C-alpha cells in the first residue's frame, strides 16, 4: 500500500476470504497503524486464497515455499523491502519456511536474509513475546479506555477491571492471549466464540 517508509510490514493470511480488495484494505490499515504510532514501516499485506485445513503439511509447505519464491523474484520480499508476519491461517511454521526459502534463493548473499520475515520460531531467529504481542496490544488499548473515568462515564460504567465481563471472538494467538491478559487484570471471561462453535460459561480459564 505504501513504501514511503520501508520496509513494509503486514501479515500473510491463508483464507478463502482473501481477494484483491481485502488485501488492499488490510495493507492500508497497516500503513495507518504504523503512521499513528510513528513506527517507521510502510503498510503491506499478503494472502493465498486456500483453506489450510484441507491441505496436508507437505502440501502447505510446497504452497508456502512457492509463494515465498514468487514474492522474492518479483522484489516483494526482503529485510529492506517487505517483512511479512503471521496472519490468519498461518503460524511460525510458515514463517520459517518463508525465511528458509528466501535465504536459500534470492537472498543467498544477504547476511540478514532471515530478517525477511517476523514471527519465526525462537530456535530459528524468532523473539520471545512475539506470539502474545497482538493480545498484549489489545489489552493495553482496552486498559487505557477502562481506566479512564471520562470514557467510562460515556458508557455508564465505572473505571477499573473489577466486575467487568468480556467475550472473545476467535481463540487463536490474539484471542487467547487477550483473554489471558484481561483475566489477569481482574475481568471475567463469559464466552468464547470460534469458527466451529462457542462456549458460554462464567469464569472461563484460558490456561
CORFEN-V300958 format. One record per residue. OMEGA is omega as a letter, one per 20 degrees, with the letter a starting at -180 (999 if undefined). Layout:
OMEGA ; OMEGA
//
This chain:
a ; r ; r ; r ; a ; j ; r ; a ; r ; a ; r ; a ; r ; a ; r ; r ; a ; r ; a ; a ; r ; a ; r ; a ; a ; r ; r ; r ; r ; r ; a ; a ; r ; a ; a ; a ; r ; r ; a ; r ; r ; a ; r ; r ; r ; r ; r ; a ; r ; r ; a ; a ; a ; a ; r ; r ; r ; r ; r ; r ; r ; r ; a ; a ; r ; r ; r ; r ; a ; r ; a ; a ; a ; r ; a ; a ; r ; a ; a ; a ; a ; a ; a ; a ; r ; r ; a ; r ; r ; a ; r ; r ; r ; r ; r ; r ; a ; r ; a ; r ; a ; a ; a ; r ; a ; a ; a ; a ; r ; a ; a ; a ; a ; r ; r ; a ; r ; a ; r ; r ; a ; a ; r ; r ; r ; a ; r ; r ; a ; a ; a ; a ; a ; r ; r ; r ; r ; a ; a ; r ; r ; a ; r ; a ; a ; a ; r ; a ; a ; r ; a ; r ; r ; a ; r ; a ; r ; r ; r ; a ; a ; r ; a ; r ; a ; r ; r ; r ; a ; a ; r ; a ; a ; a ; a ; a ; r ; r ; r ; a ; a ; a ; r ; a ; r ; r ; a ; r ; a ; r ; r ; r ; r ; a ; a ; r ; a ; r ; r ; a ; r ; r ; r ; r ; a ; r ; 999
//
